[in-house]
Amino acid sequence: MEAIEIARLCAKYADDKKAEGIILLDLRGLSPVTDFFVIATAMSNPQLRAVRDEVVQQMRELHGEKPLFSDGSYESQWLIVNYPNVLVHILSPEKREFYALEELWGDAPTLPWQETRPEVAVPTKKKRTAVKKVAAKKVATKKRAPAKKAAKKK
């Protein structure tokens, strides 16, 4: 499997667990260590674990790819999963801001990781507003004498 494909799949699986700010950096020609970074933000320690576990599990079960290693602790709020030529970084918002990997590797182009699908216009249904039914007020009316009786009185 190509490294770019692994990177895009890792980003997708991170997105499945609601990771935020997912980017894919192309480091080919810039780094001797790896070709791609996948950087994602997890908003809590349980989400850090969930994102990492989802990436590892889906890559293993669906694609037969096992990480070379996984590093980091929940206390450090920065987990790394290493696949051949792909490093997946899952960070808390504070760690991501502090280490600023995107700025550190500012020369690396950002690649799209989501599948691009043509947008299809979906007709929207008009929302029906509930109309409150109000009982009609009965108005007292005078009873009229039939026309024949009125004619006889004259």
C-alpha positions as CSV (number, residue, x, y, z in Angstrom):
1,M,0.0,0.0,0.0
2,E,1.3,3.4,-0.9
3,A,2.2,5.8,1.9
4,I,-0.2,8.5,0.7
5,E,-3.0,6.0,0.8
6,I,-2.1,5.0,4.3
7,A,-1.9,8.6,5.4
8,R,-5.4,9.4,3.9
9,L,-6.9,6.3,5.5
10,C,-5.4,7.2,8.9
11,A,-6.9,10.7,8.6
12,K,-10.3,9.2,7.7
13,Y,-10.3,6.9,10.7
14,A,-9.3,9.8,13.0
15,D,-12.2,11.8,11.6
16,D,-14.5,8.8,12.3
17,K,-13.7,9.4,16.0
18,K,-14.4,13.1,15.7
19,A,-10.8,14.3,15.8
20,E,-10.6,18.0,14.9
21,G,-8.3,20.0,12.7
22,I,-7.0,17.0,10.7
23,I,-4.3,17.9,8.2
24,L,-2.0,15.8,6.0
25,L,1.5,17.2,5.4
26,D,3.6,16.1,2.5
27,L,7.2,15.8,3.7
28,R,8.6,14.1,0.7
29,G,12.0,15.7,0.0
30,L,11.9,17.6,3.2
31,S,12.4,14.9,5.9
32,P,14.7,11.9,5.8
33,V,12.5,10.3,8.6
34,T,9.0,10.1,6.9
35,D,7.1,11.1,3.9
36,F,3.8,12.2,5.5
37,F,2.5,13.6,8.7
38,V,-1.1,13.2,9.7
39,I,-1.9,15.7,12.5
40,A,-5.1,15.6,14.5
41,T,-6.5,17.1,17.6
42,A,-8.4,15.2,20.3
43,M,-10.3,17.2,22.9
44,S,-9.8,14.8,25.9
45,N,-7.7,11.9,27.1
46,P,-10.4,9.4,26.3
47,Q,-10.7,10.8,22.8
48,L,-6.9,10.5,22.4
49,R,-7.2,6.8,23.1
50,A,-10.3,6.4,21.0
51,V,-8.7,8.1,17.9
52,R,-5.4,6.1,18.3
53,D,-7.3,2.8,18.8
54,E,-9.6,3.4,15.8
55,V,-6.7,4.2,13.5
56,V,-4.7,1.1,14.6
57,Q,-7.7,-1.2,14.6
58,Q,-9.1,-0.2,11.2
59,M,-5.7,-0.2,9.5
60,R,-5.1,-3.7,10.9
61,E,-8.5,-5.2,10.2
62,L,-9.4,-3.7,6.9
63,H,-6.0,-3.2,5.3
64,G,-3.6,-5.6,7.0
65,E,-1.3,-2.7,8.0
66,K,0.3,-2.9,11.5
67,P,2.1,0.1,13.0
68,L,5.9,-0.1,13.3
69,F,5.4,1.4,16.7
70,S,3.1,3.5,18.8
71,D,4.4,5.9,21.3
72,G,3.3,8.5,23.8
73,S,1.2,8.5,27.0
74,Y,-2.2,9.9,27.8
75,E,-0.6,12.1,30.4
76,S,1.7,13.6,27.7
77,Q,-1.4,14.4,25.6
78,W,0.6,13.5,22.4
79,L,0.3,10.0,20.9
80,I,2.3,8.9,17.8
81,V,1.5,6.0,15.5
82,N,4.2,5.1,13.0
83,Y,3.4,3.4,9.8
84,P,6.0,3.0,7.0
85,N,6.6,6.5,5.8
86,V,3.6,7.9,7.7
87,L,3.6,9.4,11.2
88,V,0.2,10.0,12.8
89,H,0.3,12.7,15.5
90,I,-2.7,12.9,17.9
91,L,-2.4,15.8,20.2
92,S,-4.5,17.8,22.7
93,P,-5.3,21.4,21.7
94,E,-2.7,22.7,24.1
95,K,0.1,20.5,22.9
96,R,-0.7,21.1,19.3
97,E,-0.6,24.8,19.8
98,F,2.7,24.6,21.9
99,Y,4.6,22.4,19.4
100,A,3.1,23.9,16.3
101,L,4.1,21.1,13.9
102,E,2.4,22.8,11.0
103,E,4.6,25.9,11.5
104,L,7.7,23.8,12.2
105,W,7.2,22.0,8.8
106,G,5.8,25.2,7.1
107,D,7.6,24.3,3.9
108,A,5.5,21.1,3.5
109,P,2.4,21.3,1.4
110,T,-0.9,20.4,2.9
111,L,-2.7,17.7,0.9
112,P,-6.4,16.9,0.9
113,W,-7.3,13.7,2.7
114,Q,-11.0,13.6,2.2
115,E,-12.5,12.0,-0.9
116,T,-13.8,14.7,-3.1
117,R,-17.3,14.0,-4.3
118,P,-19.4,16.2,-6.6
119,E,-21.9,18.1,-4.7
120,V,-25.5,17.0,-5.5
121,A,-28.2,19.5,-4.8
122,V,-30.6,17.8,-2.4
123,P,-34.1,19.3,-2.4
124,T,-35.1,20.5,1.0
125,K,-38.5,19.8,2.4
126,K,-40.4,22.8,3.6
127,K,-40.9,22.6,7.3
128,R,-44.5,22.4,8.2
129,T,-45.5,24.7,11.0
130,A,-47.9,23.4,13.5
131,V,-51.2,25.3,13.4
132,K,-53.0,25.4,16.7
133,K,-56.6,24.6,16.3
134,V,-58.8,27.0,18.2
135,A,-62.4,26.2,18.9
136,A,-64.8,28.5,17.0
137,K,-66.7,30.8,19.3
138,K,-70.4,30.3,18.9
139,V,-72.3,33.5,18.5
140,A,-75.9,33.7,19.7
141,T,-78.2,34.4,16.8
142,K,-81.9,35.6,16.8
143,K,-84.2,33.0,15.6
144,R,-86.2,34.3,12.6
145,A,-89.7,33.4,12.0
146,P,-90.3,31.5,8.9
147,A,-91.2,33.7,5.9
148,K,-94.7,32.3,5.8
149,K,-95.6,33.4,9.3
150,A,-94.2,36.9,8.7
151,A,-96.4,37.2,5.6
152,K,-99.6,36.1,7.5
153,K,-99.1,38.8,10.2
154,K,-99.5,41.6,7.7
